[in-house]
Amino acid sequence: MNLSRRNLLGVAAVAPLAAFLPEAASGAGRAHASKTKLTPRERIQQMHLPNVPLVTQDGRQVHFYDDLVKNKIVTVNFFYTHCDEICPLVTANLVKVQKLLGDRMGKDVFMHSITLKPEDDTPDQIRKYAESYHVKPGWTFYTGKSEDIERLRKGLGFTYPEPAIDKDKTQHIGNIRYGNERLTVWAACPGMARPETIVESVSWMFDRD
Amino acid sequence: MFADKFFDDSGELAFDLFNLDGILGDKFLVNGTIQPFFQVQPRRYRFRLLDTGPSRFYSYFLTDPSNLSANNPFWVIANDGNLLPAPVQVSTVRIGPAERVDIIIDFSQFAGKSIFLENRLLQINGQGPVPPLGFTPGQVECSDTNGNVLSDIRPAGQGDLLLRFDVSSKPVKDNSLPPSKQTFYSLPSTNATPRITRTFKFDRLNGQWSVNGQFVDTDRSAFRFTVQQNSVENWLLTNLTGDWTHPIHIHLEEHQILSRNRMPNPLAAENSRKDVTQLHPNERVLLFFRFRDWLGRYPIHCHNVVHEDHAMMALWHVEPTGDNVFVP
């Protein structure tokens, strides 16, 4: 105990010497450190928020992490236009959520809905879908490449542990994932929860600092 | 207090916010201490074991590393804080998140040795323990007359070594009565006819967790059913899935387990008043409640807290007049 304490003191005593080291050497040391140790935010980005390319309902090319979630408070859910199980209910529910969020939509919070069937859901197709629900600014629908969307779905935890169920799109997960990216706070609630419950949950992401 | 934690490669405590199935750690803590040890005298000790979750189940064994083939029985005397009618000698006892058992270990047989409290239960994800090979759907994990669990148990020494006991070699006097000579209280009668039997189905639904196909309604006045003050009810907990175990926690009154899959409960260590009951894959568990004169609002929920946080909860209340909602 005493010995290691002495060692620590020794390190502290020579630390000021570091100020005299050539700048390049200490800079290289820092670069090495940041390479081996990720911040929690970087770790979450790497594991859960891949920067995959997507296409909006207006045909705009975007990247998931850089353009959709970085520094933002967001909701993310998955749907497909021909789903006749839970998607219409969840989307209708989210219309009410959007209304309740009012002025904060597109400013403090952004809603993202991503198709699970990009091969069927062209930008034109998802634009018509969004229009049929009278979706307002701040809520965007996306398609993209199957493998990119699959990576996103798995990263965001919209999966079942049983592979057969996981593959079955009619049983897909109807959750709303929500988070404050900058503060690394992420959670989920059922898309079929009462709209007031969803708004209350998402509001926990606001004004945390 | 037993907890399993996950640390990232920089040594920081980590929690996967994107996992809704249940969170497991690979490092085990007892009362917040990692790799703990405890110096004990060669006499009897009573311990209360609490599984703090969030999603890990434990099957506790006593393991002597110098004699792995030995069966090292101990005594269970209480479950969820309530004494059993009499101590039960077991080789192992299983608890899930929020459950408690009180045990008596006699260390005199291990004088001068180091032995471990070991978790031999195999569990690889938040779903719960791995269902035993060869068990037919509907079959419960069960124990034989010695309390040996006939399933999903790893060999001695190959489980999680939770807590090391360093037993002093110096003999000491033990003034406690041997557990085999003790009896406590008989349980309250469960013969009364229930006013109603209510059925609860616990399941996954579109990626969240449901009770009877519904998610928790966070409106604190939205009660799913009304229990009548001073009445007896039976509650049937059902799990139609083959791979999830849910520790079901019910607030206010404690319950007794009347049956598991229509058979008398084979687990003698659960013969007590309880407030958390493990609901295993493909299982129906019938509970007995005697509500007394307290009114108020209470939840029933899964105590795998990841499931609890993702909607596996229902609110109910007690009023002077109850309702007849059979499937709340």
Interface residues (C-beta under 8 A of the other chain):
Chain A: K37 L38 P40 R43 I44 M47 H48 I86 G155 L156 G157 F158 Y160 P161 E162 Q171 H172 I173 G174 N175 R177 G179 V185 W186 A187 A188 C189 P190 G191 M192 A193 R194 E196 T197 E200
Chain B: D8 S10 E12 A14 L17 F18 N19 L20 D21 N125 Q127 R204 L205 N206 G207 Q208 F215 D217 T218 D219 D243 H310 A311
